[in-house]
């Protein structure tokens, strides 16, 4: 009896999210023909198929176990059933020879093809190279890049703001705006023309301290953060870094998984000179709706909080998801808002 036949009828429950922004829902997990089948526990509708050889364990040795399909760290499956975890491990071991064979071939093919491309047409290939490289960089590596990026800003003269009461207020704001973990930091002495909020990568949001004094409320600040989040949803935040790094560094990241700290620090100095894209209004309004946040505090703030706001202001006002409904509870209490305003004073 093969491992697939042994576990053909095995199923269990887990928690699944299809993207970084989605809330995890209860699902039924079972095994298909060399696939992992994820179905809604209520409607029994199939939500996703994962190739078993491509399933990646995100936290080896820890419980509950977290998995994602190789190349898509945004989709996550959480399993706490020991039998299901062991079965998945055994099935992957049984299928490992086939995967290892292709893995041995993949790197020489990529090296050969990439070198031919770089030598034969550097002006045409980089966009495709950037796209492919970004698609295989896991979230853990992106978080490392984000930390290096932050250190690069500090080496350039910026200062990280922290305080005993301001840090918890940032945590409350993060949980109110995002269903998946994110890191929001406040920095002062950034370049004068820096965007007031920048989503870098690895779910790091850098807030210019000046935004705290320009925003009339936590809700206005929250709107600026959601706008930055939507901008990065429409273009992978890793793309600008790879374009800045160039073909050689991008190729090195693809083949070795490494990117030099000097490249990332240089990007930290250059990123604030890049022109910010204007996101689409409809998906941005959906973000406001998910957190039950009115667009009015953001659009009606006395100071413009984002250069994209001029083009989006009318659409955000007309499409306010709260309409004439009374505003939900404040994102922060008065005390938390004051603590956040004073985060750079300690």
ABEGO torsion letter per residue (X at the ends): XBAAAAAAABBBBBBBBABAABBBBBBBBBBBBGBBBBBBAAAGBBABBBBAAABBBABBGBOBBBBBBBGBAABBBBBABAAAAAAAAAAAAAAAAAAAAAAAAAAAAAAAAAAAAAAABAAAAAAAAAAAAAAABBAAAAAAAAAAAAAAAAAAGBBBBBBAAAAAAAAAAAAAABABBBBBBBBBGBBAABBABBBBBGGBBBBBAAAAAABABAAAAAAAAAAAAAAAAABBAAAAAAAAAEAAAAAAAAAAGBBBAAAAAAAAAAAAABBBBBBBAAAAAAAAAAAGBBAAAAAABABBABAAAAAAAAAAAAABAAEABBBBBBABBAAAAAAAAAAAAX
